Amino acid sequence: MKKIKLSRSSRVLVSAAIDITCFILCFGAISWLVARGIENSGYHWQWYRVTKYLFIVEEGVFIPGILISGILITLKIAGISMIFAFFFGLGTAFLRLSDSLIGTFIARLYLEVIRNTPLLIQIFFLYFVISPIIGIGSFASAVIALSLFEGAYISEIFRAGIISVHFGQWEAASSLGMSRYETYRYVILPQAVKRVLPPLTSQAISLIKDSALVSTISIYDLTMRGQEIISETYLTFEIWFIVAGIYLLINLTLSLCVNIMERTLKVET
C-alpha cells in the first residue's frame, strides 16, 4: 500500500490539531475530576467573600486588600534574595574554579552544608540563633537564609555554564594578552550567562515558592496573609486556591520575561 506523503505545512497543521485535541481532552478530564470532588466534598463555596481581600473600589478609588500587601512583601523578599543569591552563587563558582585550596574548601563546605540541610531549619537557625547575636530582624534573617540556600544551587549552574565554554576561548583571550579578570568579564561570562538563563529561571521560580516558608518566622508575606484570613473566615479552599493562583501568575510572568530575554540575546548574537 502506497504511503501518502504530507507537505511540511500539512504536517504542522496535523500536529497542532493533535496537540489541541489532547489538551481539550486532558482539560475536560481534569475539570470533571475537580467537579466530582467538589460535589462529593460537601464544602460550601463562598467565592463572593474573597474579592475584598484582594482589592476594594470605593468611589472610584482602588484600595488594595491584605493579600495584595502580602504579594508586595513576597516580591520584595524574593527580589532582594535573588540579587544576593546571584552574587553568592557567582562568587562560590569562582572559588570552586580557582587554584586556591582554601577557597575551594570553603566553597565546597558551604555547598555541602546548605544543600544537605532543609531550608526551614536554616531559616530557624538564622532567626532564633544567629539574629539575636548580630541584631537583625526576621526580614533580614529570611533574606539571608533564602540567599544562601538558592546561592548554593546557582553556583553550580554558573560553574556548569563557565565549564561549558570551549577551552579555545580561554586560549584566544590569553593570546590577546587579557588578564584572568578580563577573560571572565569580556569572553567567558557573556557566553556562560546565555547558556544558564533557563536553569537560572527555574531557580528564581523555586526561590519565589520557597519564600512561602518565611511565614514561619512571622513575616506577613502572601502565605502568612492567607493563613491570617483563613483563621478569621474559615474560607480554607477559596483562599488557598487564590494564593496558589497568585504564585502561578507570578512565576508564569517571570518565565515569559526570561523567554523574551533569551530571544533578544539570540537575535543580538
C-alpha positions in Angstrom: 0.0 0.0 0.0 1.4 3.3 -1.0 2.1 5.8 1.8 0.6 9.3 1.5 3.3 12.0 2.0 2.2 15.2 3.5 3.7 18.6 2.9 5.5 20.4 5.8 2.6 22.8 6.3 0.1 19.9 6.4 2.3 18.0 9.0 2.4 21.2 11.2 -1.4 21.5 11.0 -2.0 17.8 11.8 0.4 18.1 14.8 -1.3 21.2 16.0 -4.7 19.6 15.7 -3.5 16.5 17.7 -2.0 18.8 20.4 -5.2 20.9 20.7 -7.3 17.7 20.9 -5.1 16.2 23.6 -5.2 19.5 25.6 -9.0 19.7 25.4 -9.4 16.0 26.5 -7.0 16.5 29.4 -8.6 19.7 30.4 -12.0 18.1 30.3 -10.9 15.2 32.3 -9.3 17.4 35.0 -12.4 19.6 35.1 -14.6 16.6 35.5 -12.5 15.2 38.4 -12.5 18.6 40.1 -16.2 19.0 39.7 -16.8 15.5 41.1 -14.5 16.2 44.0 -16.3 19.4 44.8 -19.7 17.8 44.6 -18.7 14.9 46.9 -16.9 17.0 49.4 -20.0 18.8 50.6 -18.0 22.0 51.0 -20.0 25.2 50.8 -18.0 27.5 48.5 -18.2 31.3 49.1 -16.1 32.9 46.4 -18.1 36.1 46.7 -16.4 36.8 50.0 -12.9 36.6 48.6 -12.8 39.8 46.4 -12.4 42.2 49.3 -9.2 40.5 50.4 -7.7 41.3 47.0 -9.0 44.8 46.4 -11.9 47.2 47.1 -13.1 50.0 44.9 -14.7 52.8 46.8 -16.0 55.9 44.9 -13.7 55.1 42.0 -10.6 54.7 44.3 -8.7 51.4 44.2 -7.8 50.1 47.6 -5.5 47.1 47.8 -6.5 44.3 50.1 -4.3 42.4 52.6 -3.5 39.7 50.0 -2.0 42.5 47.8 0.1 43.7 50.7 1.3 40.1 51.1 2.2 39.9 47.4 4.4 43.0 47.8 6.2 41.5 50.7 6.8 38.3 48.9 8.1 40.1 45.8 10.4 42.3 48.0 11.9 39.3 49.8 12.2 37.3 46.6 13.8 40.2 44.6 16.4 41.1 47.3 17.2 37.4 47.9 17.7 36.7 44.2 20.2 39.6 43.9 22.2 38.3 46.9 21.9 34.7 45.7 23.3 35.7 42.3 26.4 37.1 43.9 26.7 34.3 46.4 26.4 31.8 43.5 28.8 33.6 41.2 31.4 34.0 44.0 31.2 30.4 45.0 31.5 29.3 41.4 34.7 31.3 41.1 36.1 29.8 44.3 35.3 26.3 43.0 37.2 27.0 39.8 40.1 28.8 41.4 43.5 27.3 42.2 43.2 28.2 45.9 42.9 25.1 48.1 41.4 27.2 51.0 38.9 28.9 48.7 37.8 25.6 47.1 37.4 24.0 50.6 35.3 26.9 51.9 33.1 26.8 48.7 32.7 23.0 49.0 31.9 23.2 52.7 29.2 25.9 52.0 27.6 23.8 49.3 27.5 20.6 51.2 26.1 22.2 54.4 23.4 24.3 52.5 22.3 21.6 50.0 22.1 18.8 52.5 20.0 20.6 55.2 16.4 21.7 54.9 15.7 25.3 54.2 13.2 25.5 57.0 15.9 24.5 59.5 18.3 27.1 58.1 15.6 29.8 58.5 15.0 28.8 62.1 18.8 28.7 62.8 19.4 32.1 61.4 16.3 33.7 63.1 16.5 32.0 66.6 20.3 31.5 66.9 22.2 34.0 64.7 19.9 37.0 64.6 19.9 37.7 68.4 23.7 37.6 68.3 24.2 40.0 65.4 21.0 42.0 66.0 19.0 41.5 62.8 15.2 41.1 62.4 13.0 38.5 60.8 13.1 40.1 57.4 16.9 40.2 57.2 17.0 36.6 58.5 14.7 35.4 55.8 16.6 37.2 53.1 19.9 35.8 54.2 18.5 32.3 54.5 17.0 32.3 51.1 20.0 33.9 49.5 22.4 31.3 51.0 20.1 28.4 50.1 19.5 29.5 46.5 23.0 30.7 46.0 24.3 27.2 46.6 22.3 25.9 43.6 23.0 28.9 41.5 26.8 28.4 42.0 26.6 25.0 40.4 24.6 26.5 37.5 27.2 29.1 36.9 30.1 26.6 37.3 28.5 24.4 34.7 28.0 27.3 32.3 31.6 28.5 32.7 32.9 25.0 32.1 30.8 24.6 29.0 32.6 27.4 27.3 35.1 25.9 24.9 38.7 25.9 26.1 39.7 27.6 22.8 38.0 30.8 24.1 40.4 30.9 27.1 43.4 30.3 24.8 42.2 33.1 22.4 41.8 35.5 25.3 45.2 34.6 26.6 46.8 35.1 23.2 45.4 38.6 23.2 47.1 39.4 26.5 43.9 39.5 28.6 44.1 39.1 32.3 42.0 36.4 34.1 39.5 39.1 35.2 39.2 40.5 31.6 38.8 37.0 30.2 35.9 36.3 32.6 34.3 39.7 32.1 34.5 40.1 28.3 34.8 36.5 27.0 33.6 33.7 29.3 30.8 35.2 31.4 28.8 36.7 28.4 28.7 33.3 26.8 28.0 31.4 30.0 25.1 33.7 31.1 23.3 33.0 27.8 23.6 29.3 28.4 22.5 29.3 32.0 19.4 31.6 31.7 16.9 28.6 31.6 18.2 26.9 34.8 18.5 30.3 36.5 14.9 31.0 35.7 13.9 27.7 37.3 15.9 28.6 40.4 14.2 32.0 40.6 10.9 30.3 40.4 12.0 27.9 43.2 13.0 30.9 45.3 9.6 32.5 45.0 7.9 29.3 46.0 10.4 28.7 48.8 9.8 32.2 50.1 6.5 30.9 51.5 8.5 29.3 54.3 9.3 32.7 55.8 5.8 32.9 57.1 7.0 30.5 59.9 9.0 33.4 61.4 6.1 35.8 61.4 6.7 37.7 58.2 3.4 38.8 56.7 4.0 37.6 53.1 1.4 36.2 50.8 1.3 32.8 52.6 1.0 34.4 56.0 -1.7 36.7 54.9 -3.6 33.7 53.5 -3.3 31.9 56.9 -4.5 35.0 58.7 -7.6 35.3 56.5 -8.4 31.6 56.9 -8.1 31.7 60.7 -10.7 34.6 60.7 -13.1 33.4 57.9 -12.6 29.7 57.5 -12.5 30.2 53.8 -9.9 27.5 53.6 -10.1 26.2 50.0 -11.0 29.6 48.4 -8.1 31.4 49.9 -5.5 28.7 49.3 -6.7 28.4 45.7 -6.3 32.2 45.3 -2.9 32.1 46.9 -1.8 29.3 44.6 -3.1 31.1 41.6 -1.2 34.3 42.5 2.1 32.3 42.9 1.3 30.7 39.5 0.7 34.0 37.9 4.0 35.5 39.3 6.0 32.5 38.1 4.4 32.4 34.6 5.2 36.1 34.2 8.8 35.6 35.2 9.1 32.7 32.8 7.7 34.8 30.0 10.1 37.7 30.7 13.1 35.4 30.6 11.9 33.8 27.4 11.7 37.2 25.8 15.2 38.0 27.1 16.5 34.7 25.6 15.1 35.5 22.2 16.6 39.0 22.4 20.0 37.7 23.2 19.8 35.1 20.3 18.9 37.9 17.9 21.8 40.0 19.0 24.2 37.1 18.5 
